[in-house]
Amino acid sequence: MSACSEQTSKNELTKTNESSEDQRVGTKDGDKTKVVFWHSMGGKLQETLDSIVNKYNQSQNEYEIVAEYQGSYEEALTKLRSVGGTDDAPAIMQTFEVGTKYMIDSGFFEPIQTFIDKEDYEMDLLEENIINYYKVDGKFHSMPFNSSTPVLIYNKDAFTEVGLDENKAPRTYSEIKEAAKKLTSVNGNVTDRFGFSMLTYGWFFEQLLATQGGLYVDQNNGRSGDAENVLFNGEEGLRIFNLLNGMNQAGTFGNFGSNWDDIRAAFQSGKVAMYMDSSSGVRNAIENSPFEVGVGFIPHPDNMEPQGVVIGGASLWLSKGIDESIQDGAWNFMKYLQTPEIQAIWHVETGYFAITPAAYEEQLVKDEHSKYPQLKVTVDQLQSTKSQPATQGALISVFPESRQQVVTALENLYQGMAPQEALNQAARGTERAMEIANRTKNKE
């Protein structure tokens, strides 16, 4: 969620106390070198992260990681913009995947390729379809950390009730539409259960675009140069909007807005039978639903080979120009996070993918997948993804703004705007933002 590119539910988030010392990149005072780590993991995710940080701090006597929660990805990035490159910036910064281009262009961070090259660190041991996103211009600027992709989650009991095969998730658009029609239950003028829903969030649109092999922007999705033109309003994007528009008009699509809690509550209460969620939300859906839960790959247009998914979530960035011992501590911690043992804990307790495939061989993970076989579906979808610019994901410095343009387009679509018109408006808004960003960059 992506995400995941997804934002942690606000009512789960807890603030940590910030001292003036903790806000600095780190210190060398005392027995250990302190390394400040800004992150956006709230609620139970924060509990797991804090546990891992404590485990690391106790495992050696040289460094102390000081983990500080900074709000959502968007909120944390806003804070970073005001302190980047100063002593108030963190040594390690967690940023969502769509912030990658901005982080590179900012000049505040040392590419981790510097440290990879110093010691011949084997990035090839990490999951290929995860590192493909974060490899830009042949080098790594940040270390992948929490990674997720979207999946289709469905109510198996409802499938059985209407005569659908509970062990076969719909894959194509026509199968989704047909299943949604059967699953929708109307009582008078009230819809008791909608067949399908999707959060009003740009990440899911990006994924449905990529699995068609569709590019978000030009310049090979911004990976060959600074993108100038939007492509998401072409035929691939229009197929998505036509699908959603058709089901919305047919009354089989439930619009539950842009809050993750709302759409998850709708599913768990039986108000919607199928919806798209982050892979990191699968376990929560299973544990909190009073019915059997199924998980499938995201849908794709008929008569088309699906290309896979784009990795969502976030990566870790290492500040440039800070004390070398603090940089070394930050890098040491990043490597620790990638060990199979730690990745096994992270995967099992959070639902995020294991960055290191060897973690799936840990007994802890085998036991978890035996208990929750649905989790294996998310891994299968990721590992079957075909690497190409579409599934690597787009790189534009104004991606958060573009996502909001897509959200507005979806809202307009559900209010009756023509699919192509809604898409074109989002495209124009994105291109304006890209033009300003490119112009500003060229002046620097």
ABEGO torsion letter per residue (X at the ends): XAOBABBBBAAABBBBBBBAAAABAEBABEABBBBBBBBABBEAAAAAAAAAAAAAAAABAABBBBBBBAEBAAAAAAAAAAABGBAABBABBBBBAAAAAAAAAAGABBBAAAAAAAAGBBAAABBAAAAAAABBGGBBABBBBBBBBBBBBBBAAAAAAAGBBAABBBABAAAAAAAAAAABBBBEABBABBABBBBBBAAAAAAAAAAAGBBABBGGGGAAEBBABBAAABAAAAAAAAAAAAAAAAGABBBAEABAAAAAAAAAAGABABBBBBAAAAAAAAAABABBBBBBBBBBBBGBBBAEBBBBEBBBBBBBGBBAAAAAAAAAAAAAAABAAAAAAAAAAAGBBBABAAAAABAAAAAAAAABAAAAAAAAAAAABBBBAAAAEBBBAAAAAAAAAAAAAAAAAAAGBBAAAAAAAAAAAAAAAAAAAAAAAAAX
